[in-house]
């Protein structure tokens, strides 16, 4: 679709910011609303229901009623499978609308909303739908006079709190396995990007997911999010977001009913390029493409680049000419590959880190400034710092923006030590021709995913999550069912 057509569609778009509770669109009980502004140009997209504890109570009650009467959990796995697959199909049928909402809401290029976010969300829901009737329970190897059955049961009411950087994908990672297992769900999207979550709830109902099974309560974290985390009738909570808020979620889960709490949190991923890298061009392309993808607003972004000293100059000679192509553009132009920062607050945070990098002595080689300031939106040029020390703020703290820190090393063991010298442990990478070094380094790196001679390899079949303060539990793959099911043993005496 041409750029002007996207702008015309955006201008004609009428958003619905009402919550989705019990199968119906409703405003918050307090009637409070907040303005939803697009980071593209600060245009008003519409008003959104500012849900709080009263609305959460209604949503949880609807989810609990749906779970207890088994309108969803009681369906045969093959029935839930058919409905979830139809849900995925309908997402693709509404792909252009969902892509436009995603881009307007959080600023990512329409190119990627169409080619990455919508298909990935649909694929996730389809995959878990397909998995439902292919998971078997177990019989324990007990003595002949007993029969011990080990079965999975849905945990009950699942709360899901998701971030603004990949609204649809993160929602799908939570709701797909939770719904597939037979749970009821209450989803709280970020107040910065609520629109696709609300639209997904309507599509789910159209697909045949019964009213009350999937509810969406937009609102602020300290109101709607905290109410879910503290709710005595929520059995499980899945959260993706900052480590700071993740700690609060865990505390609230403990303060309330000891609900299971699963967190996927921040990252400061290390990308280690050795002198014997088998393909330096590929390493450069992956390093640059991965850090600036989604405006750097990715928890797994390889924001710390460790390059062996003997090849650092050659690496930078190849890397720096690539950066101008990531200069921010109009997110509704399909040629744009880097869009807007999600809002003014996040832009201020990123620019603050850039200023700290300069003050702490890092060498700014590219970027470091706001861009497209006449648009009214929030844009930052791709930024690259050299001569970074691992103790600097830009190397030690999660920036969540288009900022790359380059560090050098001469000894792989020292590179691994520095890579691990962080409270985070989400992802990492190593580039080397030596298979022994690759395996040894991968084993030594304390991260949930370690890439070898590539970055961002991804598939729904592999788990995603981190070590240390990057969280607990895993999204994606069959391992996600561990979060949303209970294991029950039924012991039967024979004879």
C-alpha positions as CSV (number, residue, x, y, z in Angstrom):
1,X,0.0,0.0,0.0
2,X,1.3,3.5,-0.9
3,X,2.4,5.9,1.8
4,X,-0.5,8.3,1.1
5,X,-3.0,5.4,1.3
6,X,-1.7,4.6,4.8
7,X,-2.0,8.2,5.8
8,X,-5.6,8.4,4.4
9,X,-6.6,5.3,6.3
10,X,-5.0,6.7,9.5
11,X,-6.9,9.9,9.1
12,X,-10.2,8.1,8.7
13,X,-9.5,5.7,11.5
14,X,-11.9,5.7,14.5
15,X,-10.5,3.9,17.5
16,X,-12.5,2.2,20.3
17,X,-10.7,2.6,23.6
18,X,-13.4,0.9,25.7
19,X,-12.4,-2.1,27.8
20,X,-13.5,-5.6,26.9
21,X,-15.2,-7.4,29.8
22,X,-17.5,-10.4,29.6
23,X,-17.7,-10.2,25.9
24,X,-18.8,-6.5,25.8
25,X,-17.1,-3.2,25.2
26,X,-17.5,-1.0,28.3
27,X,-16.1,2.2,29.7
28,X,-14.5,2.1,33.1
29,X,-16.9,2.2,36.0
30,X,-15.4,5.4,37.1
31,X,-15.8,6.8,33.6
32,X,-12.2,8.0,33.7
33,X,-10.4,8.1,30.4
34,X,-7.0,9.0,29.1
35,X,-5.8,10.4,25.8
36,X,-4.0,8.0,23.5
37,X,-1.4,10.0,21.5
38,X,0.5,8.6,18.5
39,X,4.3,8.9,18.8
40,X,4.4,9.5,15.0
41,X,3.2,13.1,15.3
42,X,1.5,13.3,18.7
43,X,-1.9,13.2,17.0
44,X,-4.8,12.2,19.3
45,X,-5.9,8.6,18.4
46,X,-8.8,8.7,20.9
47,X,-9.8,8.2,24.5
48,X,-9.1,4.9,26.3
49,X,-10.8,3.6,29.4
50,X,-8.7,4.1,32.5
51,X,-9.5,0.9,34.3
52,X,-8.8,0.5,38.0
53,X,-9.6,-2.1,40.7
54,X,-13.3,-1.9,40.2
55,X,-13.0,-2.8,36.5
56,X,-10.4,-5.5,37.3
57,X,-12.9,-7.0,39.8
58,X,-15.5,-7.2,37.0
59,X,-13.1,-8.7,34.5
60,X,-11.8,-11.3,37.0
61,X,-15.3,-12.2,38.0
62,X,-16.2,-12.7,34.4
63,X,-13.1,-14.9,33.8
64,X,-13.8,-16.9,37.0
65,X,-17.5,-17.5,36.0
66,X,-16.4,-18.6,32.6
67,X,-13.8,-21.0,34.0
68,X,-16.1,-22.5,36.6
69,X,-18.9,-23.3,34.2
70,X,-16.4,-24.8,31.8
71,X,-17.7,-23.0,28.8
72,X,-14.1,-23.1,27.5
73,X,-12.1,-25.4,29.8
74,X,-14.8,-28.1,29.3
75,X,-14.4,-28.1,25.6
76,X,-12.6,-31.0,24.1
77,X,-9.0,-30.2,23.0
78,X,-10.0,-30.6,19.4
79,X,-12.7,-28.0,19.8
80,X,-10.4,-25.4,21.4
81,X,-7.9,-26.2,18.6
82,X,-10.4,-25.4,15.9
83,X,-11.4,-22.1,17.5
84,X,-7.8,-20.9,18.1
85,X,-6.9,-21.7,14.5
86,X,-9.9,-19.7,13.4
87,X,-8.7,-16.9,15.7
88,X,-5.3,-17.0,14.0
89,X,-7.0,-16.9,10.5
90,X,-9.1,-13.9,11.5
91,X,-6.1,-12.0,12.7
92,X,-4.6,-12.5,9.2
93,X,-7.9,-11.4,7.6
94,X,-7.7,-8.2,9.6
95,X,-3.9,-7.8,9.1
96,X,-3.9,-4.3,7.6
97,X,-6.1,-2.9,10.3
98,X,-4.1,-4.4,13.1
99,X,-0.8,-3.3,11.5
100,X,-2.0,0.2,11.2
101,X,-3.2,0.3,14.8
102,X,0.2,-1.1,15.9
103,X,2.2,1.5,14.0
104,X,0.0,4.4,15.1
105,X,0.0,3.3,18.7
106,X,3.8,2.7,19.3
107,X,5.6,4.2,16.3
108,X,7.1,1.1,14.6
109,X,7.4,1.1,10.8
110,X,4.3,-0.2,9.0
111,X,6.7,-2.4,7.0
112,X,7.4,-4.5,10.1
113,X,3.9,-4.3,11.7
114,X,2.8,-6.0,8.5
115,X,5.6,-8.4,7.9
116,X,6.6,-9.3,11.5
117,X,4.1,-8.4,14.2
118,X,0.8,-9.5,12.7
119,X,2.1,-12.8,11.2
120,X,4.0,-13.6,14.4
121,X,0.9,-13.1,16.6
122,X,-1.2,-15.2,14.3
123,X,1.4,-17.9,14.0
124,X,1.8,-18.1,17.8
125,X,-1.9,-18.6,18.4
126,X,-2.2,-21.1,15.6
127,X,0.8,-23.1,16.9
128,X,-0.6,-23.4,20.4
129,X,-4.0,-24.3,18.9
130,X,-2.3,-27.1,16.9
131,X,-0.4,-28.2,20.0
132,X,-3.5,-28.8,22.2
133,X,-4.4,-32.3,21.1
134,X,-0.8,-33.5,20.7
135,X,0.2,-33.3,24.4
136,X,-0.3,-36.5,26.3
137,X,-0.5,-37.0,30.1
138,X,1.6,-39.7,31.8
139,X,1.4,-42.9,33.8
140,X,4.0,-43.2,36.5
141,X,6.1,-46.5,36.7
142,X,4.6,-47.6,40.0
143,X,4.2,-51.2,41.4
144,X,1.6,-53.5,39.8
145,X,-0.9,-52.9,42.7
146,X,-1.3,-49.2,41.9
147,X,-1.9,-46.9,39.0
148,X,-0.6,-43.3,39.2
149,X,-1.9,-40.8,36.6
150,X,-0.1,-37.6,36.1
151,X,-2.3,-35.0,34.4
152,X,-2.2,-31.4,33.4
153,X,-5.1,-29.1,34.4
154,X,-5.6,-25.4,33.6
155,X,-4.6,-23.2,36.5
156,X,-7.8,-21.1,36.4
157,X,-7.8,-17.3,35.9
158,X,-4.6,-16.0,34.3
159,X,-3.7,-12.3,34.3
160,X,-1.3,-11.2,31.6
161,X,0.5,-7.8,31.7
162,X,2.3,-6.9,28.5
163,X,4.6,-4.1,27.3
164,X,4.4,-1.5,24.6
165,X,7.3,-2.5,22.3
166,X,5.7,-5.6,20.7
167,X,2.0,-5.3,21.9
168,X,0.5,-8.0,19.7
169,X,3.4,-10.5,19.8
170,X,3.8,-10.2,23.6
171,X,0.1,-10.6,24.1
172,X,0.0,-13.7,21.9
173,X,2.9,-15.3,23.8
174,X,0.8,-15.1,26.9
175,X,-2.8,-15.6,25.9
176,X,-2.1,-18.4,23.3
177,X,-0.8,-21.1,25.7
178,X,-3.0,-19.9,28.5
179,X,-6.1,-20.2,26.4
180,X,-4.9,-23.5,24.8
181,X,-4.6,-25.0,28.2
182,X,-8.2,-24.1,29.0
183,X,-7.7,-21.0,31.3
184,X,-9.6,-17.8,31.3
185,X,-7.5,-14.7,30.7
186,X,-7.5,-11.0,31.8
187,X,-5.1,-9.0,29.6
188,X,-3.7,-5.6,30.7
189,X,-1.9,-4.0,27.8
190,X,0.4,-1.0,28.3
191,X,-1.3,2.3,28.5
192,X,1.0,3.4,25.7
193,X,-0.2,0.8,23.2
194,X,-3.7,-0.6,24.1
195,X,-5.4,-0.6,20.7
196,X,-4.4,-4.0,19.2
197,X,-5.1,-5.9,22.4
198,X,-8.7,-4.5,22.5
199,X,-9.2,-5.4,18.8
200,X,-7.8,-8.9,19.4
201,X,-10.5,-9.5,22.1
202,X,-13.2,-8.7,19.6
203,X,-11.6,-11.0,17.0
204,X,-11.3,-13.8,19.6
205,X,-15.1,-13.5,20.3
206,X,-15.8,-13.7,16.6
207,X,-13.7,-16.8,16.3
208,X,-15.8,-18.5,18.9
209,X,-13.9,-18.0,22.2
210,X,-16.8,-17.7,24.6
211,X,-17.7,-14.4,26.3
212,X,-15.8,-14.0,29.6
213,X,-12.9,-16.2,28.6
214,X,-10.8,-13.4,27.2
215,X,-11.0,-10.0,28.8
216,X,-8.9,-6.8,28.3
217,X,-8.6,-4.0,30.8
218,X,-6.6,-1.0,29.6
219,X,-5.2,1.3,32.2
220,X,-2.1,2.3,34.1
221,X,0.2,-0.1,35.8
222,X,-0.2,1.3,39.3
223,X,-4.0,1.0,39.0
224,X,-5.1,-1.9,36.7
225,X,-1.8,-3.7,36.8
226,X,-1.4,-3.6,40.6
227,X,-5.1,-4.6,41.0
228,X,-4.4,-7.8,39.0
229,X,-1.2,-8.6,40.8
230,X,-2.9,-8.2,44.2
231,X,-6.2,-9.9,43.3
232,X,-7.1,-12.8,45.5
233,X,-9.0,-14.6,42.7
234,X,-6.2,-14.5,40.1
235,X,-4.4,-17.8,40.0
236,X,-1.5,-16.9,37.9
237,X,0.1,-13.8,36.4
238,X,2.4,-13.5,33.4
239,X,4.3,-10.2,33.1
240,X,6.7,-8.8,30.5
241,X,8.3,-5.5,31.2
242,X,11.0,-3.8,33.2
243,X,12.9,-5.5,36.0
244,X,11.8,-2.8,38.4
245,X,8.1,-3.5,37.8
246,X,8.7,-7.2,37.7
247,X,10.0,-7.1,41.3
248,X,6.9,-5.3,42.3
249,X,4.7,-7.9,40.6
250,X,6.5,-10.7,42.5
251,X,6.1,-8.8,45.8
252,X,2.3,-8.3,45.2
253,X,1.9,-11.9,44.3
254,X,3.4,-12.8,47.6
255,X,1.4,-10.2,49.5
256,X,-1.9,-11.5,48.1
257,X,-2.6,-15.2,47.4
258,X,0.8,-16.5,46.4
259,X,-0.4,-16.6,42.8
260,X,2.2,-18.0,40.4
261,X,4.1,-15.1,38.9
262,X,6.1,-15.4,35.8
263,X,8.3,-12.6,34.6
264,X,10.2,-11.8,31.4
265,X,12.2,-8.7,32.2
266,X,15.0,-6.5,31.0
267,X,18.2,-7.3,29.2
268,X,21.6,-5.9,28.4
269,X,22.7,-8.5,25.9
270,X,26.4,-9.0,24.9
271,X,27.4,-9.7,21.3
272,X,31.0,-11.0,21.2
273,X,32.8,-11.0,17.9
274,X,36.1,-12.8,17.8
275,X,39.0,-12.2,15.4
276,X,38.3,-15.6,13.8
277,X,34.7,-14.7,13.0
278,X,33.8,-16.8,9.9
279,X,31.9,-13.9,8.2
280,X,32.7,-10.4,9.3
281,X,30.1,-8.8,7.0
282,X,27.4,-11.0,8.4
283,X,28.5,-10.2,12.0
284,X,28.4,-6.4,11.2
285,X,25.0,-6.7,9.5
286,X,23.5,-8.7,12.4
287,X,25.0,-6.3,15.1
288,X,23.7,-3.2,13.4
289,X,20.4,-4.6,12.2
290,X,19.5,-6.1,15.6
291,X,20.3,-3.1,17.7
292,X,18.3,-0.6,15.6
293,X,15.4,-2.9,14.8
294,X,12.2,-1.6,16.5
295,X,14.1,1.6,17.3
296,X,16.2,-0.4,19.8
297,X,13.1,-0.9,21.9
298,X,13.7,-4.6,22.4
299,X,14.7,-6.4,25.6
300,X,17.0,-8.7,23.8
301,X,18.7,-6.1,21.7
302,X,22.5,-6.7,21.5
303,X,23.3,-3.3,23.0
304,X,26.9,-4.3,24.2
305,X,29.1,-5.2,21.3
306,X,32.4,-6.8,22.3
307,X,34.8,-6.8,19.3
308,X,38.3,-8.4,19.5
309,X,40.8,-5.5,19.4
310,X,42.7,-6.7,16.3
311,X,39.5,-6.4,14.1
312,X,37.7,-3.6,15.8
313,X,38.8,-0.9,13.3
314,X,37.8,-3.2,10.4
315,X,34.5,-3.9,12.0
316,X,33.7,-0.2,12.5
317,X,34.8,0.7,9.0
318,X,32.1,-1.7,7.8
319,X,29.5,-0.7,10.4
320,X,29.5,3.1,10.3
321,X,28.4,3.4,6.6
322,X,25.3,1.3,7.4
323,X,23.9,3.6,10.0
324,X,22.5,6.3,7.8
325,X,20.0,3.8,6.3
326,X,18.5,3.6,9.9
327,X,17.9,7.3,10.0
328,X,14.3,7.6,11.3
329,X,11.6,8.1,8.7
330,X,7.8,8.3,8.5
331,X,6.5,5.1,10.1
332,X,3.6,5.0,7.5
333,X,6.1,4.9,4.6
334,X,6.8,1.3,3.7
335,X,10.4,2.2,2.9
336,X,11.1,3.3,6.5
337,X,13.0,0.8,8.6
338,X,13.3,2.8,11.9
339,X,10.4,4.7,13.3
340,X,9.4,6.7,16.3
341,X,10.3,6.3,20.0
342,X,7.1,5.3,21.8
343,X,6.5,8.6,23.7
344,X,8.2,11.8,25.1
345,X,9.0,10.1,28.4
346,X,11.0,7.3,26.7
347,X,12.7,9.7,24.4
348,X,13.8,11.8,27.3
349,X,15.2,8.6,29.0
350,X,17.2,7.6,25.9
351,X,18.6,11.1,25.4
352,X,19.6,11.1,29.0
353,X,21.6,8.0,28.6
354,X,23.2,9.5,25.5
355,X,24.2,12.6,27.5
356,X,25.6,10.3,30.2
357,X,27.7,8.4,27.7
358,X,29.3,11.6,26.5
359,X,29.9,12.8,30.1
360,X,31.5,9.5,31.1
361,X,34.0,9.6,28.3
362,X,32.6,7.3,25.6
363,X,33.4,8.4,22.1
364,X,30.3,9.3,20.0
365,X,30.9,8.1,16.5
366,X,27.4,8.5,15.0
367,X,24.0,10.0,16.0
368,X,23.3,11.1,19.5
369,X,20.6,13.6,18.6
370,X,16.9,13.9,18.1
371,X,15.6,13.6,14.5
372,X,12.5,14.6,12.5
373,X,11.8,17.3,15.1
374,X,9.4,19.1,12.7
375,X,7.1,16.1,12.7
376,X,5.8,16.7,16.2
377,X,6.7,13.1,17.1
378,X,9.6,11.4,18.9
379,X,12.6,10.3,16.9
380,X,16.3,9.6,17.7
381,X,19.0,9.0,15.2
382,X,20.8,5.7,15.3
383,X,23.6,6.2,17.9
384,X,27.0,4.4,18.2
385,X,29.5,4.9,21.0
386,X,33.1,3.6,20.8
387,X,35.7,3.3,23.6
388,X,33.0,2.3,26.1
389,X,33.9,0.8,29.5
390,X,31.7,-1.9,30.9
391,X,31.1,0.2,34.0
392,X,29.6,3.2,32.1
393,X,25.9,3.8,32.3
394,X,25.4,3.1,28.6
395,X,27.0,-0.3,29.0
396,X,25.5,-1.3,32.4
397,X,21.9,-0.1,32.2
398,X,19.1,-1.0,29.8
399,X,18.5,2.0,27.6
400,X,15.6,0.6,25.4
401,X,16.5,2.9,22.5
402,X,18.8,3.0,19.4
403,X,22.1,3.2,21.2
404,X,25.0,0.7,20.6
405,X,28.0,0.6,22.9
406,X,31.3,-0.9,21.4
407,X,33.8,-2.4,23.7
408,X,37.0,-4.2,22.8
409,X,38.8,-7.3,24.3
410,X,41.9,-9.3,23.8
411,X,41.1,-12.4,25.8
412,X,37.8,-14.4,25.3
413,X,37.7,-15.3,29.0
414,X,37.8,-11.6,29.9
415,X,35.0,-10.9,27.3
416,X,32.8,-13.5,28.9
417,X,33.5,-12.2,32.3
418,X,32.5,-8.7,31.2
419,X,29.5,-10.1,29.4
420,X,28.3,-11.8,32.5
421,X,29.0,-8.7,34.7
422,X,25.4,-7.6,34.6
423,X,22.3,-8.3,36.6
424,X,20.6,-9.3,33.4
425,X,20.8,-12.6,31.5
426,X,18.4,-12.6,28.6
427,X,20.5,-13.2,25.4
428,X,24.0,-13.2,24.2
429,X,26.0,-14.1,21.1
430,X,29.5,-15.3,20.0
431,X,31.0,-15.2,16.6
432,X,33.9,-17.6,16.0
433,X,35.1,-20.2,13.6
434,X,36.4,-22.4,16.4
435,X,33.6,-24.8,17.3
436,X,35.2,-25.7,20.7
437,X,35.5,-22.0,21.6
438,X,31.9,-21.5,20.5
439,X,30.5,-24.2,22.7
440,X,32.7,-23.3,25.6
441,X,31.7,-19.7,25.4
442,X,28.0,-20.5,25.0
443,X,28.2,-22.7,28.1
444,X,30.0,-19.9,30.1
445,X,27.5,-17.1,29.1
446,X,24.8,-16.7,31.7
447,X,21.8,-16.1,29.4
448,X,18.6,-17.8,28.4
449,X,19.6,-17.8,24.7
450,X,23.1,-17.8,23.3
451,X,23.4,-17.3,19.5
452,X,26.4,-18.6,17.6
453,X,27.5,-16.9,14.4
454,X,24.1,-15.2,14.1
455,X,21.8,-13.0,16.1
456,X,18.0,-13.1,16.6
457,X,17.5,-16.6,15.2
458,X,13.9,-17.2,16.4
459,X,11.1,-19.7,16.1
460,X,7.9,-20.4,18.1
461,X,9.3,-23.8,18.9
462,X,12.1,-22.5,21.1
463,X,11.7,-21.1,24.6
464,X,12.3,-17.4,25.4
465,X,13.3,-16.1,28.7
466,X,16.3,-15.2,30.9
467,X,18.6,-15.9,33.7
468,X,19.1,-13.7,36.8
469,X,17.1,-10.4,36.8
470,X,15.9,-11.0,33.3
471,X,13.1,-13.1,34.8
472,X,11.8,-16.6,35.4
473,X,9.9,-19.1,33.3
474,X,9.8,-19.3,29.6
475,X,7.5,-17.9,26.8
476,X,7.1,-19.8,23.6
477,X,7.5,-23.5,22.9
478,X,5.8,-26.3,24.8
479,X,7.6,-25.2,27.9
480,X,5.1,-22.3,28.2
481,X,2.4,-24.7,29.2
482,X,4.4,-25.3,32.5
483,X,3.3,-21.7,33.5
484,X,-0.4,-22.1,32.8
485,X,-1.1,-25.6,34.0
486,X,-1.2,-27.5,37.3
487,X,0.3,-31.0,37.5
488,X,-2.1,-33.4,39.3
489,X,-1.3,-36.9,40.5
490,X,-4.2,-39.3,40.8
491,X,-3.2,-42.5,42.7
492,X,-5.4,-45.5,42.2
493,X,-5.0,-48.6,44.3
494,X,-5.6,-51.8,42.3
495,X,-7.1,-54.9,43.9
